[in-house]
Amino acid sequence: MNKGIRSISLFLAAVILFASCSSTTMIQSTPSKAKVYIDGSFVGETPYLHRDSKIVGSSMSVKLEKEGFNPLNTTITKDEDVNIGAIIGGLFVLVPFLWTMQYQPEHNYVLKPANETGVNTEIQKVQTGTKSKADKLRELKQLLDERIITLVEFEKEKAKILDAKE
């Protein structure tokens, strides 16, 4: 009986130890259904659940592509969150210390439309006309909320509107 419990305990410890070596992250995009390439290889479409057992500090290049949008290139490094299971396992066996860090649970990316001139056209529509500054700012905010323009573009155009003389 004692030997059976000991065997089960060792088996469960090994399962926990090896489970703590892997890390997962959900790669998402706006809009969804973008093609995901990891280290140059196509792996699927967003949302994409990535799992690996790379060691601390490992990185992977991620490329997202969708027709009508600019490709997005980024790097995800396995040093974003602490892996408590690997730290506890490392107290008993030194090897798990190689997996003490893991990926964040999610990585969300916003793809920009390939037609950037369309963004400039939308901004020009807001800037022209006989509208008050408040109306122009509301329209500009709506473009930001609809993700037609970025926060940087919003702030830049907002400053122009506020500095303009009526």
Buried (B, 14 or more C-beta within 10 A) or exposed (E): EEEEEEEEEEEEEEEBBBEBBBBEBBBBBEEEEBBBBBEEEEEBBBBBEBEBBBBBEBEBEBBBBBEEBBBBEEEBEBBBEEBEBBBEBBEEEEEBBBBBBBBEEEBEBEBBBEEEEEBEEBBEEBBEEEBEEEEBBEBBBEBBEEEBBBEEBBEEBBEBBEEEEE
